[in-house]
Amino acid sequence: MPSFLRTTVVLSACALAACASSAPRLADAPPSVIRMQSADPLRITTDDDYVARVNREAQRRGLQVQWINPPLRRTN
């Protein structure tokens, strides 16, 4: 039983450490960054250039590509 308790404590500590090391929150960012992000939001669109290049290369090799999750890029 003590080894089970020890394992539980170690796993809990690892889980808490993982949560603590997540990406910084918006509240931690300087005010200028917050204003800049909200003033000019980025749009996420499909990266059509990359999709076209991959499709061209696949067609050249006699393959067919079916995009399940097409590549995305951020634009202004």
Chimera marker file (.cmm) of the C-alpha trace (Angstrom):
<marker_set name="trace">
<marker id="1" x="0.000" y="0.000" z="0.000" r="1" g="1" b="0" radius="0.5"/>
<marker id="2" x="2.783" y="2.531" z="0.709" r="1" g="1" b="0" radius="0.5"/>
<marker id="3" x="4.152" y="2.040" z="-2.832" r="1" g="1" b="0" radius="0.5"/>
<marker id="4" x="0.681" y="2.751" z="-4.262" r="1" g="1" b="0" radius="0.5"/>
<marker id="5" x="0.490" y="5.938" z="-2.193" r="1" g="1" b="0" radius="0.5"/>
<marker id="6" x="3.992" y="6.951" z="-3.247" r="1" g="1" b="0" radius="0.5"/>
<marker id="7" x="3.134" y="6.337" z="-6.923" r="1" g="1" b="0" radius="0.5"/>
<marker id="8" x="-0.055" y="8.375" z="-6.590" r="1" g="1" b="0" radius="0.5"/>
<marker id="9" x="1.817" y="11.294" z="-5.023" r="1" g="1" b="0" radius="0.5"/>
<marker id="10" x="4.506" y="11.239" z="-7.733" r="1" g="1" b="0" radius="0.5"/>
<marker id="11" x="1.935" y="11.108" z="-10.548" r="1" g="1" b="0" radius="0.5"/>
<marker id="12" x="-0.050" y="13.934" z="-8.960" r="1" g="1" b="0" radius="0.5"/>
<marker id="13" x="3.083" y="16.056" z="-8.696" r="1" g="1" b="0" radius="0.5"/>
<marker id="14" x="3.868" y="15.392" z="-12.369" r="1" g="1" b="0" radius="0.5"/>
<marker id="15" x="0.344" y="16.363" z="-13.393" r="1" g="1" b="0" radius="0.5"/>
<marker id="16" x="0.517" y="19.586" z="-11.407" r="1" g="1" b="0" radius="0.5"/>
<marker id="17" x="3.923" y="20.411" z="-12.882" r="1" g="1" b="0" radius="0.5"/>
<marker id="18" x="2.546" y="19.885" z="-16.387" r="1" g="1" b="0" radius="0.5"/>
<marker id="19" x="-0.340" y="22.248" z="-15.692" r="1" g="1" b="0" radius="0.5"/>
<marker id="20" x="2.013" y="24.863" z="-14.286" r="1" g="1" b="0" radius="0.5"/>
<marker id="21" x="4.229" y="24.773" z="-17.361" r="1" g="1" b="0" radius="0.5"/>
<marker id="22" x="1.434" y="25.497" z="-19.853" r="1" g="1" b="0" radius="0.5"/>
<marker id="23" x="1.523" y="28.472" z="-22.222" r="1" g="1" b="0" radius="0.5"/>
<marker id="24" x="1.485" y="31.948" z="-20.681" r="1" g="1" b="0" radius="0.5"/>
<marker id="25" x="-1.936" y="33.424" z="-20.158" r="1" g="1" b="0" radius="0.5"/>
<marker id="26" x="-3.103" y="36.651" z="-21.751" r="1" g="1" b="0" radius="0.5"/>
<marker id="27" x="-3.266" y="38.256" z="-18.303" r="1" g="1" b="0" radius="0.5"/>
<marker id="28" x="0.516" y="37.803" z="-17.988" r="1" g="1" b="0" radius="0.5"/>
<marker id="29" x="1.191" y="39.659" z="-21.252" r="1" g="1" b="0" radius="0.5"/>
<marker id="30" x="2.048" y="43.363" z="-21.239" r="1" g="1" b="0" radius="0.5"/>
<marker id="31" x="-0.914" y="45.666" z="-22.000" r="1" g="1" b="0" radius="0.5"/>
<marker id="32" x="0.556" y="46.729" z="-25.363" r="1" g="1" b="0" radius="0.5"/>
<marker id="33" x="0.493" y="43.118" z="-26.585" r="1" g="1" b="0" radius="0.5"/>
<marker id="34" x="-3.112" y="42.689" z="-25.490" r="1" g="1" b="0" radius="0.5"/>
<marker id="35" x="-4.178" y="45.855" z="-27.300" r="1" g="1" b="0" radius="0.5"/>
<marker id="36" x="-2.241" y="44.885" z="-30.421" r="1" g="1" b="0" radius="0.5"/>
<marker id="37" x="-3.863" y="41.437" z="-30.577" r="1" g="1" b="0" radius="0.5"/>
<marker id="38" x="-7.397" y="42.697" z="-30.126" r="1" g="1" b="0" radius="0.5"/>
<marker id="39" x="-6.979" y="45.619" z="-32.563" r="1" g="1" b="0" radius="0.5"/>
<marker id="40" x="-5.748" y="43.520" z="-35.487" r="1" g="1" b="0" radius="0.5"/>
<marker id="41" x="-7.048" y="39.956" z="-35.212" r="1" g="1" b="0" radius="0.5"/>
<marker id="42" x="-5.403" y="37.300" z="-37.328" r="1" g="1" b="0" radius="0.5"/>
<marker id="43" x="-7.479" y="35.185" z="-39.670" r="1" g="1" b="0" radius="0.5"/>
<marker id="44" x="-6.731" y="31.514" z="-40.092" r="1" g="1" b="0" radius="0.5"/>
<marker id="45" x="-7.076" y="30.311" z="-43.672" r="1" g="1" b="0" radius="0.5"/>
<marker id="46" x="-6.069" y="27.265" z="-45.688" r="1" g="1" b="0" radius="0.5"/>
<marker id="47" x="-2.519" y="27.488" z="-47.029" r="1" g="1" b="0" radius="0.5"/>
<marker id="48" x="-3.546" y="27.239" z="-50.692" r="1" g="1" b="0" radius="0.5"/>
<marker id="49" x="0.007" y="27.574" z="-52.037" r="1" g="1" b="0" radius="0.5"/>
<marker id="50" x="1.230" y="24.581" z="-50.055" r="1" g="1" b="0" radius="0.5"/>
<marker id="51" x="-1.846" y="22.524" z="-50.928" r="1" g="1" b="0" radius="0.5"/>
<marker id="52" x="-1.329" y="23.271" z="-54.625" r="1" g="1" b="0" radius="0.5"/>
<marker id="53" x="2.363" y="22.283" z="-54.466" r="1" g="1" b="0" radius="0.5"/>
<marker id="54" x="1.610" y="18.991" z="-52.725" r="1" g="1" b="0" radius="0.5"/>
<marker id="55" x="-1.245" y="18.191" z="-55.101" r="1" g="1" b="0" radius="0.5"/>
<marker id="56" x="0.957" y="18.966" z="-58.133" r="1" g="1" b="0" radius="0.5"/>
<marker id="57" x="3.748" y="16.718" z="-56.871" r="1" g="1" b="0" radius="0.5"/>
<marker id="58" x="1.303" y="13.933" z="-56.048" r="1" g="1" b="0" radius="0.5"/>
<marker id="59" x="-0.259" y="14.163" z="-59.489" r="1" g="1" b="0" radius="0.5"/>
<marker id="60" x="3.198" y="14.058" z="-61.078" r="1" g="1" b="0" radius="0.5"/>
<marker id="61" x="3.868" y="10.806" z="-59.180" r="1" g="1" b="0" radius="0.5"/>
<marker id="62" x="0.476" y="9.364" z="-60.089" r="1" g="1" b="0" radius="0.5"/>
<marker id="63" x="-0.991" y="9.695" z="-56.596" r="1" g="1" b="0" radius="0.5"/>
<marker id="64" x="-4.158" y="11.294" z="-55.287" r="1" g="1" b="0" radius="0.5"/>
<marker id="65" x="-4.198" y="13.368" z="-52.093" r="1" g="1" b="0" radius="0.5"/>
<marker id="66" x="-7.265" y="13.609" z="-49.921" r="1" g="1" b="0" radius="0.5"/>
<marker id="67" x="-6.868" y="16.398" z="-47.362" r="1" g="1" b="0" radius="0.5"/>
<marker id="68" x="-8.425" y="15.503" z="-44.011" r="1" g="1" b="0" radius="0.5"/>
<marker id="69" x="-6.915" y="18.429" z="-42.101" r="1" g="1" b="0" radius="0.5"/>
<marker id="70" x="-5.558" y="20.895" z="-44.660" r="1" g="1" b="0" radius="0.5"/>
<marker id="71" x="-2.596" y="23.014" z="-43.587" r="1" g="1" b="0" radius="0.5"/>
<marker id="72" x="-3.513" y="26.374" z="-42.125" r="1" g="1" b="0" radius="0.5"/>
<marker id="73" x="-1.779" y="29.734" z="-41.998" r="1" g="1" b="0" radius="0.5"/>
<marker id="74" x="-2.441" y="32.968" z="-40.176" r="1" g="1" b="0" radius="0.5"/>
<marker id="75" x="-3.056" y="36.104" z="-42.210" r="1" g="1" b="0" radius="0.5"/>
<marker id="76" x="-3.922" y="39.696" z="-41.398" r="1" g="1" b="0" radius="0.5"/>
<link id1="1" id2="2" r="1" g="1" b="0" radius="0.2"/>
<link id1="2" id2="3" r="1" g="1" b="0" radius="0.2"/>
<link id1="3" id2="4" r="1" g="1" b="0" radius="0.2"/>
<link id1="4" id2="5" r="1" g="1" b="0" radius="0.2"/>
<link id1="5" id2="6" r="1" g="1" b="0" radius="0.2"/>
<link id1="6" id2="7" r="1" g="1" b="0" radius="0.2"/>
<link id1="7" id2="8" r="1" g="1" b="0" radius="0.2"/>
<link id1="8" id2="9" r="1" g="1" b="0" radius="0.2"/>
<link id1="9" id2="10" r="1" g="1" b="0" radius="0.2"/>
<link id1="10" id2="11" r="1" g="1" b="0" radius="0.2"/>
<link id1="11" id2="12" r="1" g="1" b="0" radius="0.2"/>
<link id1="12" id2="13" r="1" g="1" b="0" radius="0.2"/>
<link id1="13" id2="14" r="1" g="1" b="0" radius="0.2"/>
<link id1="14" id2="15" r="1" g="1" b="0" radius="0.2"/>
<link id1="15" id2="16" r="1" g="1" b="0" radius="0.2"/>
<link id1="16" id2="17" r="1" g="1" b="0" radius="0.2"/>
<link id1="17" id2="18" r="1" g="1" b="0" radius="0.2"/>
<link id1="18" id2="19" r="1" g="1" b="0" radius="0.2"/>
<link id1="19" id2="20" r="1" g="1" b="0" radius="0.2"/>
<link id1="20" id2="21" r="1" g="1" b="0" radius="0.2"/>
<link id1="21" id2="22" r="1" g="1" b="0" radius="0.2"/>
<link id1="22" id2="23" r="1" g="1" b="0" radius="0.2"/>
<link id1="23" id2="24" r="1" g="1" b="0" radius="0.2"/>
<link id1="24" id2="25" r="1" g="1" b="0" radius="0.2"/>
<link id1="25" id2="26" r="1" g="1" b="0" radius="0.2"/>
<link id1="26" id2="27" r="1" g="1" b="0" radius="0.2"/>
<link id1="27" id2="28" r="1" g="1" b="0" radius="0.2"/>
<link id1="28" id2="29" r="1" g="1" b="0" radius="0.2"/>
<link id1="29" id2="30" r="1" g="1" b="0" radius="0.2"/>
<link id1="30" id2="31" r="1" g="1" b="0" radius="0.2"/>
<link id1="31" id2="32" r="1" g="1" b="0" radius="0.2"/>
<link id1="32" id2="33" r="1" g="1" b="0" radius="0.2"/>
<link id1="33" id2="34" r="1" g="1" b="0" radius="0.2"/>
<link id1="34" id2="35" r="1" g="1" b="0" radius="0.2"/>
<link id1="35" id2="36" r="1" g="1" b="0" radius="0.2"/>
<link id1="36" id2="37" r="1" g="1" b="0" radius="0.2"/>
<link id1="37" id2="38" r="1" g="1" b="0" radius="0.2"/>
<link id1="38" id2="39" r="1" g="1" b="0" radius="0.2"/>
<link id1="39" id2="40" r="1" g="1" b="0" radius="0.2"/>
<link id1="40" id2="41" r="1" g="1" b="0" radius="0.2"/>
<link id1="41" id2="42" r="1" g="1" b="0" radius="0.2"/>
<link id1="42" id2="43" r="1" g="1" b="0" radius="0.2"/>
<link id1="43" id2="44" r="1" g="1" b="0" radius="0.2"/>
<link id1="44" id2="45" r="1" g="1" b="0" radius="0.2"/>
<link id1="45" id2="46" r="1" g="1" b="0" radius="0.2"/>
<link id1="46" id2="47" r="1" g="1" b="0" radius="0.2"/>
<link id1="47" id2="48" r="1" g="1" b="0" radius="0.2"/>
<link id1="48" id2="49" r="1" g="1" b="0" radius="0.2"/>
<link id1="49" id2="50" r="1" g="1" b="0" radius="0.2"/>
<link id1="50" id2="51" r="1" g="1" b="0" radius="0.2"/>
<link id1="51" id2="52" r="1" g="1" b="0" radius="0.2"/>
<link id1="52" id2="53" r="1" g="1" b="0" radius="0.2"/>
<link id1="53" id2="54" r="1" g="1" b="0" radius="0.2"/>
<link id1="54" id2="55" r="1" g="1" b="0" radius="0.2"/>
<link id1="55" id2="56" r="1" g="1" b="0" radius="0.2"/>
<link id1="56" id2="57" r="1" g="1" b="0" radius="0.2"/>
<link id1="57" id2="58" r="1" g="1" b="0" radius="0.2"/>
<link id1="58" id2="59" r="1" g="1" b="0" radius="0.2"/>
<link id1="59" id2="60" r="1" g="1" b="0" radius="0.2"/>
<link id1="60" id2="61" r="1" g="1" b="0" radius="0.2"/>
<link id1="61" id2="62" r="1" g="1" b="0" radius="0.2"/>
<link id1="62" id2="63" r="1" g="1" b="0" radius="0.2"/>
<link id1="63" id2="64" r="1" g="1" b="0" radius="0.2"/>
<link id1="64" id2="65" r="1" g="1" b="0" radius="0.2"/>
<link id1="65" id2="66" r="1" g="1" b="0" radius="0.2"/>
<link id1="66" id2="67" r="1" g="1" b="0" radius="0.2"/>
<link id1="67" id2="68" r="1" g="1" b="0" radius="0.2"/>
<link id1="68" id2="69" r="1" g="1" b="0" radius="0.2"/>
<link id1="69" id2="70" r="1" g="1" b="0" radius="0.2"/>
<link id1="70" id2="71" r="1" g="1" b="0" radius="0.2"/>
<link id1="71" id2="72" r="1" g="1" b="0" radius="0.2"/>
<link id1="72" id2="73" r="1" g="1" b="0" radius="0.2"/>
<link id1="73" id2="74" r="1" g="1" b="0" radius="0.2"/>
<link id1="74" id2="75" r="1" g="1" b="0" radius="0.2"/>
<link id1="75" id2="76" r="1" g="1" b="0" radius="0.2"/>
</marker_set>
